[in-house]
Amino acid sequence: MRHRGVTLADSHRCLRVLETSHPPTFYVPRSDARVELLSVSEGRRRSVCEWKGVATYWTLQGTAGHPPVPGAAWSYEEPRPGYEAIAGHIAFYPELVEGCTVDGEPVRAQAGGFYGGWITDEVTGPFKGEPGTLGW
């Protein structure tokens, strides 16, 4: 995963999480990500997943001539039972960074702006977030 020419994360140890009507979300171990480029987002909407718990949102710090990217990533600092494995991991919104790949294939972002799924040729929709999916 890259942004503004900087590698943000490179991992072969991501956790691929699937939810109903969503493409997979990849949670990167923090040890494989440039977490020093992130800070907890101030004023970012709070969200609660009924399965995973309360999400913490992260801002990607600005670089020379480029503004910060609020809410570029999220994590579950204290995930609910059954999702403990994602503690210590962080997920990135593919539409808010320069580029994400899975095994060399460029990722397409899940529609809707709220959802953070990573679409590759191996997965097919329709997916939540696309027109007509409100209320799924």
Backbone bond lengths (Angstrom), bond angles and torsions (degrees), N, CA, C in turn:
res aa  C-N    CA-C-N  psi(-1)  N-CA   C-N-CA  omega(-1)  CA-C   N-CA-C  phi
1 M - - - 1.440 - - 1.519 107.43 -
2 R 1.343 114.82 133.81 1.460 120.24 -176.31 1.527 110.25 -132.27
3 H 1.336 113.87 153.03 1.455 120.43 173.69 1.513 108.48 -152.00
4 R 1.335 114.92 126.72 1.464 121.66 -179.08 1.528 111.75 53.17
5 G 1.324 115.16 39.31 1.452 121.49 177.06 1.515 115.53 79.42
6 V 1.326 117.62 2.52 1.464 122.31 -178.50 1.524 109.65 -107.92
7 T 1.316 117.53 133.56 1.460 120.81 174.38 1.525 108.36 -74.01
8 L 1.330 116.00 119.96 1.464 121.72 178.70 1.513 111.74 -89.26
9 A 1.310 116.39 -34.54 1.460 120.75 -178.64 1.519 108.81 -158.20
10 D 1.319 114.88 145.27 1.462 122.29 176.01 1.514 105.78 -148.91
11 S 1.319 116.35 112.64 1.458 118.65 -172.67 1.524 111.92 -149.66
12 H 1.298 114.35 147.42 1.470 122.37 169.66 1.525 109.01 -113.36
13 R 1.348 115.77 15.73 1.464 120.88 -176.43 1.529 112.34 -122.75
14 C 1.328 116.98 19.88 1.467 120.49 179.68 1.525 110.42 -64.54
15 L 1.313 114.59 153.18 1.459 120.47 171.91 1.523 107.32 -100.05
16 R 1.323 116.11 126.10 1.473 122.87 -179.01 1.519 106.93 -97.54
17 V 1.329 116.28 110.15 1.465 121.79 -175.83 1.522 108.92 -105.62
18 L 1.337 115.38 130.71 1.465 122.06 179.15 1.520 109.70 -111.40
19 E 1.327 115.30 138.66 1.457 121.56 173.83 1.522 107.86 -130.31
20 T 1.308 116.79 157.94 1.453 121.88 -179.29 1.523 110.47 -56.05
21 S 1.326 116.36 130.50 1.463 124.50 176.66 1.528 113.88 63.62
22 H 1.323 117.62 24.99 1.463 122.16 179.06 1.528 110.09 -128.29
23 P 1.331 116.25 146.24 1.463 117.48 166.53 1.532 107.46 -71.34
24 P 1.319 118.56 166.42 1.466 119.87 -178.01 1.525 112.59 -64.19
25 T 1.312 114.92 150.45 1.454 123.02 169.89 1.521 106.37 -111.54
26 F 1.322 116.49 135.09 1.458 121.22 -179.81 1.522 109.40 -103.84
27 Y 1.325 115.74 122.53 1.460 122.63 177.44 1.523 107.66 -101.78
28 V 1.337 115.56 119.92 1.455 123.07 -174.70 1.534 109.23 -93.33
29 P 1.333 118.09 131.83 1.470 118.12 173.92 1.534 109.20 -59.27
30 R 1.305 116.16 136.69 1.465 119.05 -178.53 1.519 112.43 -58.64
31 S 1.314 117.06 -29.22 1.468 119.81 179.45 1.530 111.81 -67.99
32 D 1.351 117.91 -14.50 1.465 122.42 178.68 1.528 112.17 -105.22
33 A 1.326 117.18 9.53 1.466 121.85 -177.86 1.527 109.67 -124.33
34 R 1.311 115.84 155.43 1.469 122.27 177.64 1.530 108.75 -84.03
35 V 1.323 117.12 70.61 1.461 121.74 -175.61 1.524 112.61 -65.01
36 E 1.331 117.72 -19.03 1.467 119.60 177.59 1.528 111.40 -67.70
37 L 1.332 117.29 -14.00 1.460 121.97 177.79 1.532 112.08 -91.61
38 L 1.332 116.75 3.78 1.461 122.41 -177.23 1.521 111.06 -119.14
39 S 1.335 115.58 149.31 1.461 121.28 171.13 1.526 107.33 -141.82
40 V 1.320 116.06 155.43 1.463 119.56 179.98 1.520 108.86 -61.47
41 S 1.323 116.36 130.86 1.466 122.13 -178.29 1.518 110.67 -69.96
42 E 1.311 115.38 132.10 1.465 121.55 174.82 1.522 108.58 -89.96
43 G 1.320 117.07 133.68 1.450 121.16 175.33 1.513 115.32 73.21
44 R 1.321 118.74 5.14 1.472 121.54 178.74 1.525 108.14 -70.70
45 R 1.320 116.36 144.84 1.464 119.15 178.87 1.520 110.07 -54.00
46 R 1.284 115.54 146.01 1.454 120.92 175.75 1.509 106.67 -93.99
47 S 1.294 116.58 138.85 1.452 118.84 176.00 1.516 108.80 -133.34
48 V 1.310 113.67 152.01 1.456 120.57 178.50 1.515 107.55 -128.61
49 C 1.305 115.88 123.02 1.458 121.33 173.65 1.527 107.13 -90.55
50 E 1.304 116.16 130.55 1.462 118.71 -178.01 1.518 112.74 -62.64
51 W 1.334 117.74 -20.32 1.458 120.54 179.67 1.526 112.27 -100.35
52 K 1.347 116.50 -43.58 1.470 119.69 -172.16 1.517 114.16 -93.17
53 G 1.329 118.86 -26.51 1.459 121.43 178.93 1.514 112.99 112.53
54 V 1.345 115.92 -153.03 1.469 123.00 -175.96 1.528 109.62 -85.34
55 A 1.329 115.47 129.98 1.470 120.88 -179.99 1.522 110.75 -90.74
56 T 1.325 115.54 141.90 1.458 123.86 170.18 1.518 106.92 -105.76
57 Y 1.344 117.28 130.86 1.458 121.32 -179.22 1.522 110.08 -102.61
58 W 1.335 115.39 148.59 1.455 122.54 -173.58 1.519 111.19 -124.09
59 T 1.328 116.21 140.65 1.459 123.46 176.12 1.520 108.60 -99.50
60 L 1.314 115.68 132.35 1.459 121.95 173.43 1.521 106.38 -83.31
61 Q 1.311 116.54 121.70 1.458 121.87 -175.18 1.524 111.51 -62.35
62 G 1.319 115.42 147.59 1.451 121.17 176.74 1.521 110.75 -71.11
63 T 1.314 114.53 157.16 1.462 120.90 176.07 1.520 107.54 -125.54
64 A 1.304 117.38 175.13 1.467 122.08 -176.80 1.528 111.36 -45.02
65 G 1.313 115.76 113.06 1.455 120.67 177.22 1.511 115.77 79.61
66 H 1.327 118.42 0.82 1.464 121.69 -178.79 1.528 109.62 -124.35
67 P 1.329 117.09 134.28 1.464 119.83 -179.85 1.532 111.65 -75.07
68 P 1.332 116.69 163.39 1.469 120.18 174.12 1.529 110.59 -63.68
69 V 1.321 115.87 160.67 1.465 121.97 177.41 1.528 107.27 -117.10
70 P 1.355 116.99 94.04 1.463 119.79 -179.70 1.530 111.24 -63.97
71 G 1.317 115.89 141.55 1.457 120.73 176.00 1.509 115.09 64.66
72 A 1.324 117.70 29.57 1.468 120.85 -179.30 1.525 112.46 -71.66
73 A 1.331 115.74 -19.19 1.462 120.19 -176.68 1.525 109.29 -148.14
74 W 1.311 115.70 167.60 1.462 120.81 176.18 1.518 109.64 -148.19
75 S 1.326 114.20 163.47 1.469 120.29 177.66 1.519 108.37 -150.59
76 Y 1.299 114.79 168.30 1.460 122.38 172.96 1.522 105.79 -118.50
77 E 1.331 115.16 101.70 1.458 120.43 -175.30 1.529 112.21 -68.77
78 E 1.319 116.11 -33.97 1.461 121.57 177.84 1.523 108.30 -134.08
79 P 1.341 116.69 74.16 1.467 118.80 -176.65 1.528 111.92 -64.20
80 R 1.303 114.05 153.25 1.468 121.20 179.10 1.530 110.41 -68.62
81 P 1.335 115.48 162.34 1.466 119.56 178.47 1.527 111.76 -53.27
82 G 1.308 114.69 137.05 1.455 122.11 -177.61 1.523 112.21 99.78
83 Y 1.340 116.66 -18.58 1.465 121.40 -179.29 1.526 112.00 -120.99
84 E 1.306 117.02 18.73 1.462 121.01 -178.50 1.522 112.69 -56.63
85 A 1.318 117.87 -27.30 1.473 121.54 -177.43 1.527 112.64 -62.44
86 I 1.349 118.51 -25.42 1.469 118.97 -178.22 1.530 112.67 -85.15
87 A 1.307 117.92 -5.70 1.473 119.72 173.30 1.531 106.96 -60.60
88 G 1.318 116.58 140.28 1.461 120.10 -178.87 1.517 113.59 80.80
89 H 1.328 116.92 10.17 1.466 122.75 178.64 1.520 109.03 -121.56
90 I 1.325 115.51 160.04 1.451 121.39 179.22 1.536 108.56 -136.89
91 A 1.335 115.71 141.03 1.466 121.26 179.44 1.526 108.62 -113.85
92 F 1.325 116.29 144.19 1.456 122.12 -177.99 1.521 110.16 -114.32
93 Y 1.338 115.90 143.31 1.456 121.28 171.89 1.528 107.84 -77.32
94 P 1.332 118.31 117.07 1.464 119.01 -176.87 1.526 114.24 -63.49
95 E 1.341 118.37 -26.81 1.464 119.57 -179.56 1.531 112.51 -76.83
96 L 1.339 117.77 -11.26 1.463 120.30 -177.52 1.529 113.55 -101.47
97 V 1.316 116.70 -1.44 1.464 120.83 175.83 1.524 108.60 -120.75
98 E 1.307 115.12 166.94 1.466 121.16 -175.42 1.526 112.85 -64.06
99 G 1.307 117.09 -38.24 1.456 118.36 -179.09 1.516 113.08 -173.85
100 C 1.316 114.71 141.44 1.465 122.69 175.38 1.524 107.22 -127.29
101 T 1.300 116.03 145.58 1.458 120.71 175.47 1.515 109.89 -134.85
102 V 1.318 115.08 154.01 1.465 123.03 171.48 1.518 106.06 -124.28
103 D 1.303 116.67 116.28 1.470 122.19 -176.15 1.530 111.57 49.80
104 G 1.334 116.36 40.41 1.460 121.98 177.22 1.519 115.04 86.31
105 E 1.336 118.60 -10.38 1.467 121.52 179.73 1.527 110.35 -88.29
106 P 1.342 117.92 126.76 1.463 119.56 177.11 1.529 111.54 -61.00
107 V 1.309 115.54 139.96 1.461 123.33 -178.66 1.517 109.56 -91.68
108 R 1.334 115.74 142.54 1.457 122.22 171.03 1.530 107.09 -105.25
109 A 1.329 116.74 140.29 1.461 121.43 -176.93 1.522 111.38 -77.15
110 Q 1.320 115.85 145.54 1.455 121.67 171.94 1.518 108.42 -67.60
111 A 1.322 117.09 138.64 1.464 122.30 -178.56 1.520 111.56 -67.01
112 G 1.304 115.64 160.88 1.455 120.88 170.63 1.513 115.89 105.55
113 G 1.323 119.81 -16.54 1.447 121.68 176.53 1.514 115.92 77.15
114 F 1.317 119.22 -24.18 1.462 121.22 179.75 1.520 110.74 -92.25
115 Y 1.311 115.76 -40.84 1.455 120.91 -175.54 1.523 110.73 -81.20
116 G 1.309 116.92 148.19 1.459 120.45 -175.09 1.507 114.44 -115.78
117 G 1.329 117.89 27.95 1.457 120.34 -178.85 1.514 113.54 -67.28
118 W 1.309 114.86 151.90 1.469 123.25 179.51 1.520 107.73 -110.02
119 I 1.327 117.40 114.94 1.464 121.41 -177.62 1.526 109.33 -98.49
120 T 1.323 115.03 126.35 1.464 122.90 174.16 1.531 107.10 -124.27
121 D 1.319 116.73 173.43 1.461 120.40 -178.62 1.525 112.42 -62.56
122 E 1.310 117.37 -21.24 1.468 120.87 -177.16 1.527 113.33 -76.03
123 V 1.328 118.39 -16.81 1.461 121.04 -179.36 1.526 109.95 -115.24
124 T 1.323 116.22 144.28 1.461 120.94 -179.57 1.526 109.91 -127.73
125 G 1.326 115.99 153.19 1.465 122.14 -178.10 1.505 111.49 -97.23
126 P 1.301 116.85 -161.05 1.453 125.12 14.57 1.533 111.33 -75.61
127 F 1.342 114.37 156.12 1.452 121.31 -179.60 1.517 110.02 -118.23
128 K 1.309 115.79 150.66 1.450 121.74 172.66 1.524 108.38 -56.72
129 G 1.346 116.12 141.61 1.454 121.14 -178.18 1.514 112.96 105.70
130 E 1.337 117.09 -22.22 1.456 121.05 178.14 1.531 109.24 -78.30
131 P 1.324 118.24 159.83 1.458 120.86 178.31 1.535 111.02 -51.72
132 G 1.338 114.89 135.63 1.469 120.44 178.31 1.519 114.95 85.65
133 T 1.341 118.12 3.92 1.460 119.55 -177.65 1.512 113.79 -101.91
134 L 1.342 118.39 -0.47 1.451 120.65 178.18 1.515 109.08 -59.66
135 G 1.302 117.72 130.26 1.450 121.42 179.85 1.511 114.72 95.05
136 W 1.339 117.25 -0.44 1.468 118.54 176.01 1.499 109.16 -64.42
